[in-house]
Amino acid sequence: MAIEITSESLAGAQPEGVSAHKENRRPPASSDKAAGLFQWWRPSLRWTRRNFSSRASELSGGDAIVVSVPKSGRTWLRAFVCAYFCKRFGLEFTLRPERYRDPRVPRLILSHDLFEHRTKGGLWDRLRGKYLVPRTELSRAKIILLVRDPRDCFVSLYLQITRRDPNAPVDLKQKGVSDMLRDERFGVRAIVNTMNDWLNEFSRRDNFTLIRYEALRASPAEHFRDLLALLGESTPDITIFEEALKFAGFENMQKLEAAGAFDSKILRPGDVRDPESFKVRRGKVGGYREYLSFEDQKYAADALAELDVRFGY
């Protein structure tokens, strides 16, 4: 399969082209005491991997769980999978195919999991684990970790908060990109930390697969074919497959979003006159350079040095 990383390949493997200086690095700490506190906090994820809220049912019962930081390409992946299986079984397209209750269509659970747990809601939501995928579900279903260069993720997330999301807190909407880049909850280091925590938690599981957004962009047909195989569709209908690829293409998705053609509010622009407010915005690899100053790019590069080498960035 062309999907790049599985639990087996993660065991002791280092992606080609990763600089040796990234080896054996550890999160920076100002003192041994701080390092000790850091180590104490990370294992506590095992305690927080519980969901006592009513939302736990929405995050349960899937054939596969797609976990990602916001703006990692999840909507693109979701649109392709929905387009393929709806066409395959003669169903009208929807981003919510579970409404058909058709057992032939794999059910995807889509979650930002730890990232939402740390950035969304209040203390009571976090105590209940409202945004966390229940531990039992992670043991039962296939786990797909969809990742993207944290710098590109950050820029897209910044534009969503400031240009698209009407419910974003005013103090966040008023932040400049440099300040947001360094924000404890939404900045690039928060993204790096979340990705590291997911990899540490999932990488030893047999039911785990990691997919890089950049690989999907470079060879969508190859990697989406392997994604379908992961979902049980090992011999896809070629005609339907090609139609789904075309349907989920960026230009087509942007046109449909602008026309309000989707049955989900997540695919509606904040302002049809502002291209930066679209859910399907650009999807460009390395586009962060057009938004970050030289100093900000250096800060982001320093943050990226803390990312686990197994991601390959």
Secondary structure, DSSP 8 states (H G I E B T S, - for coil): ----EEHHHHSS---TT--GGGTT-----SSHHHHHHHHHHGGGHHHH----SGGGGTTSS-SEEEEE-TTSSHHHHHHHHHHHHHHHTT----S-GGGG--TTS--EEEE-HHHHHHHSS-HHHHHHTTTS--HHHHHHSEEEEEE--HHHHHHHHHHIIIII-TTS-HHHHT--HHHHHT-TTTSHHHHHHHHHHHHHHHTT-TTEEEEEHHHHHH-HHHHHHHHHHHTT-SS--HHHHHHHHHHTSHHHHHHHHHTT--SSGGGS-S-TT-GGG-SS----TTGGGGTS-HHHHHHHHHHHTTS-GGG--
